[in-house]
Amino acid sequence: MISARRDKFNSEFTNERYQSLLKDIASDFDYLPTFRIAETPFFIPSELRDQLIEASHQVVDFIRRKDFKSITQRAIDLNTNVPNEDAHTQFLAIDFGICSENGELIPKLIEVQGFPSIFNFQENLFKKLKAHYPFLKDMTPFFEGISEENYLDLLRKVILKGYHPSEVILLEIEPEKQNTKIDFYYCKKDLGIPLVCVTELIKENKKLFYLDENGQKIQVKRIYNRVIFDELDLRKDLKLQFSFQDELEVEWAGHPNWYTRISKYILPYLEGKYFIETTLLSELEQIPNDLENYVLKPLFSFSGSGVVFNVTPGDIAKVTQKDLYILQKKVHYEPVIHSPDGKVKVEVRILALWPEEDIKPTFVCNLVRLSRGEMIGVKFNKDKDWVGGSIGLFEK
């Protein structure tokens, strides 16, 4: 992409240096992430960066519509409605595949989530990369005037909102077993908030409490929510002392309803050069003749679960809740990263923070996933190198 940067990185890359990077990451918590960390960052030229921002602004324009809640109310009706929803989401993750159209590179929207991503890990990954590749110090993964110095300040503002860190919890289902727990560890280190499992919360009247490391009962004033309901629904073995549908005296850093509203549900409404043809299955008038060029996706699943890549008419017929699925045209990722033994495909996730009092979100950082397989995702990249999670870097 940025040829000089790519040539410089590839000339300095060795497997020993890569292993040293991994050991450095693992040294912080005596833990190496279970997801694969890619060998390289993605060097993003200014033209593509500007396209990613333009496309993300178009997504945000739709989300900021005055009738957005009425448009997406059906999504809430089909799922769990959590009381005390706030005015807007506080987190956005906007995924783009890097594709080619008429011989030019262009980002194509794959998915949008009104939910946190690995905000803390990405910032720390950048620090590690700079330590092992010093020539990256004059590059940045940050947008819109965001710096390393004020990035954590904004994240702290959104998650803590002035509360003492002990009064704010990162809530998850068995956080120690989650694939993204490296992000939880960095969050605890950077912000000082505890990691709490949903089964550990104690409900008294409308208040929630947890026991700290000394066994002291602490009231929860604010929840940094990382719980995905489709995972929670599958865990019939878990015994909770509260329900997300209870009226609770607690604030949300990431109200659960926004995961439902800002999801694949909004994709059929988005039109323009950065968006892909997407149809709600209940609105599908006839099955396309070129069905092999489409993907069948559940609206509210996480991490690609339930997605059917090689769709047949039988797959569509088997769907009983057609309000809960979309048929989306496949996009063809353009392999743009030159690795030592071939080219690699890329997906870029734009990360945004939206403090409660702000009229619009701030694009802050990014996450990148590299793939050699048919699609982005672990199961398409088993036993491959130069794939996995990374970060995109821009020239300052």
N, C-alpha and C positions, 0 to 999 in steps of 0.2 A: 504494500500500500504506500507507505512513505519509504521509497526504495533505499535511500541512504541509511535510514534507521534499521530497516530489515537486514541489509547487508552487514551493518555493524554488529547487530545482535547475533546473527547467524555465524559470523566469523569468530565471535567471542564465546559462543555457546559450546559447552561440553557437558556430557552426562554427569561428570563429577561435580560441575558447578550447579547443575540442576538438583542433584542429590543433596548438595550443601544447602541450597535454598529450602528444600523440604525439611531437612534436619533443623534449620533455623526456625521454621514455622512450628515444628513439633516441640521445640525446646521451651516455648512460652508456657505451655500447660502440660508438658509431657504427653502430648497427644497430636497425632497427625490426622487431618480430616479423612473421613471415609470416602468422600467424593474425590475424584482425581483432579489435581491441580496441574494445569497445562504448563508446558515448558516455556512458553513465550507469552508476552503481552501482545495485544493487537495495536499496531501503529495506525491511527486513524487520521487521514488527511483532512484539512480544514473544510474542503467541499463536502465530504461525507458527514463530518461533524455538523455542519450547518443544516444538512438535510435531516439528520436525526433530530435536531432541535426543532426544525420547522414541522416535521411530522408529529413530534411530541406535543407541540403547541396546538396542533389541530385536534389531537385527542383531548387535551385539556379544555379546549373551547367547547367541545361537546359536553364534557363532564360539568362545565360551569353553566350550562344552559339552565334557565329558570325552571323549565319543566323536566329537568333531569330526574328528579325523584318520582314524578308521576310516570315517566317513561319506564323506569326500572322497578316500579312497585310490584309488577308481576313476578319479578325475580325474588323479591322478599316473600311474597305470598306462597311461592313454591318451596320456600326454605324456612329456616328458623328466623323469626323476627325478634331481635334483642331490643329491649326498651332503651329509651334515652339516647336515641341516635343524634349525633351532632350535625352541624351544618354541612360539613364536607369531610372527605377523607383526610387523614394526616400523612398518608404514605401512598406513593404510586410507584409501580414497576411496569415499564412499558417495553415490550420485547419486539425487536426487529430482526428479521433475517436479512443478511446482505446479499442482494440478488443482482441480476443483470437484466436490463431492459433496453432494447435497441442499441446494444453495444455499450451502454453506460451503467455504472453501478448505481443502485438505488436501494434504500432500506424499505422493506415491506413489513407492515405491522403483523405480528403473529398473535400476540395476546396482550391484555392489559389486566393488572391486578391492583385493587385498592387495598393493598396489604404490604407489610414490611418485607424487605428482602434482607440480604446479609450486609447491612449498612456498616457494621463495625469491622467485619472481616475484610471487606474490600479496602478500606483505608489502611489497615495494617498490612495487607498483602502488598500494597504499593510501597510502603516503607521497606518491606523485606526485599522487593525487587530492586529498589534503589541501592540498598546495601550491597547486593551481590553484583549489580551492574551499574556502577557509579555514573556512567554516561547518560543514564535515564533521569538524572536529577534535574535536567532542564526541560523535562516533559511533565505533564499533569493529567490525571484522570478526572479533574474537576471542571464543572461548568460555571458560567455566569458569575465570574468573579469570586467563586468559592475557593478558599485556600485550605491548606492543611490546618491552619490555625483556627479558622472560623467554622470549618466543617463540623467538628465535634461540638462546638458551641451551639450550632443550629440543631444538631441531633439531640443534644441535651435539652434544649428548649422544648422540642416537640415531645420527647419521651417523659421528662421530669416535670416540665411546666411549673417550676418553682418549688415542687415538693422535695422534702428530704429523700435521698435515695432509698432509705430503708422503708419509706412509705409507698414506693413504686416497685412493682414486681414484673419480671418477665414471666409470663404465664404460657405454659406449653404442656403437652401430653408427654410425660416421662422425658423431660429435656435431655437427660443423659443418654437416651437411646436414639435421639434424632440425628439425622444425617448432617444437619446444619449446626450441630452443637458448638463447633469452633466459633461461630458467630456469637453464640450465647456467652461463651467464655470471655471473648473480647468485650462484649457489652458489659458484663459484670466488672471487668477490669477498668474499662474506660469510664463507665457511668456510676459504678458502685451499687447497682441494683441486684437483688437476689434472684435466683432462678427457682421458680416454684412450679410444681406439678399440679394439675387440676385437682388431683385427689388429696392434696395437702391443704387446700383452703378450708377454713372453718367458718361457717355461717352462723351469726348470732343476730336475730331479727333481720335488719336489712344491711348489716355490716359484714365485711369479710376480713378474716385474719389469717396470718400464717405464723409459724413458730420459727424464730431466727436460730442461728447456730448455738445460742446459749439456752434455747428452749423458752425464750421470752415471747409472749404473744404480741404481735404487732398488727395494728389495723392497716389494711390495704386502702390507700387513698386513690391510687391510679394504677391501671393495668396496661402494660405494654403487651398487647395480645399477639401471640404466635400460634394460637390454636386454630386448626382447620376443621370445620364441622364434619366434612365427609370422613375424615379420619376418626373424629370423636364418635360419630355414629356407628362406626365399625367396632369400636372397643366396648363391647357389651360387658367385659370383665371389670371395667373401671367403676369404682363406687365414689360418686361425688356427693358432697354435702350441700351443693347449691346447683341451680340451673341457670344457664345463660339467659333464660327467659324470665328470671326473677326480677322484681324491682329492687335494685341494689343501690346503696349509697357509695358509689364508686365512679370514678371517671375512667375513660378509655383513651389510651394512646393507640389509636387504631380501632375504632368501633367495629365490632364484627359484621355489622350490616354492610359495610363498604366492600368487604370481600365479595359479598353476594351481588351488590349493585354494579360494581366496577369489575367486570369479568368478561368472559366470552359472550355474555348476554348482550353487550353493547356492540359487538363487532358487526352485526347486520345493519346497524344504523350509520356506520362510518363509510363515507364515499370520498374518493380522490385517488391521486396517483400513488399514495403510500399505503393504500388499503386493499385488501384481498376480497374477492367475491365470497360472501358468507351468507347462508340462509338458515334461519331457524327451521328445524325439521318439520314443525307443525305448519309452517308457511310454504313448504315445498310443494309446488303444483305438479311437477313430474320429475322423475329421476333422470339426471343428465345421461345422454348417450355415452359420454366419455367419463364414466364414473371412476375410472382408474386415475383420473386427474384430481380426485377429491379426497378429503380426509373427514372422517366422522368423529366428532368430539363431544363428550359430555360438557355441559356448561360450567359446572362447579367443581370439577375434579382438580387435583393438585399433582404437580410433578409428572404430568403426562399419563396418569392412570386412566384406563378406559378408552384411550384413543385408538381408533381403527384406521390404519394407514392404507391397507389394500381393501377398499370398501366393495361390497357386493350388494345387489338388491336385497338379498336375504338379510344382510346386516341391518339395513334400514327397516325392513319389515319386522325384525325382532324387537325393535325399540318400541316399547309400549307407551312411555312418557315422552312424546315427541316435543313437548315444550321444553324439555331438559337437554336437547341435543342440537348441534349445528352441523351443517355440511359446509365445509370450507374448501375452496380450491387450493390445490397444492402450489407451493412456490418452489422454485428451483434455486437453491442457494448457489452463489458463484464462489468457487474456491479462490480465495484472494490472498491467503497467507502462504508464502513460500517456506516450506520446511526443508530440512536437508534431503528428504526423499519424497517430494510431491507437495501438492497444494492442499490446503485445509479450508473448510467452510466455517463461517462465523455467524453467531447470533449476538446482538448487542442489547443489553437491558439498560434502559435509562432509569435512574433512581431519582425520585423527587421527594422532598419534604414539604409539608404544608402546615405551618403553624396555624392554630385556630383563628387568630385574629387577622391573618393575611387574606387578601382577596384572591390570590392565586398561588399555586405551588412554585417552589424553586427547584430547578433541576440541579442536582448536586454532584452526582458521581455516576459510575456505570459498572456493570458486570458484563463479562464476555464469556461465551461458551464456544469452544472449538470442536469441530467434528470432521471425521473422515468418512463416516457412515452415511447411509441413505438419508437419515434425519438427525437432528440434534438430539442427544439423549444418551444415557449410559448404555442401554441395551444395543444401540447401534455402533458403539465404539469400544466394545470389549477387546482387550489385548492389543490396543492401538496406542501409539505414542503421539505427542503433539496434539492431544485432545484434552478436553475437560474444562474446568473453570479457570478464568483468568480476568484480566482487566484491560480496558482500552485506554491508550495514552495519546494525548494531543501535544503538538508543539506549542509552547507558550507564546 
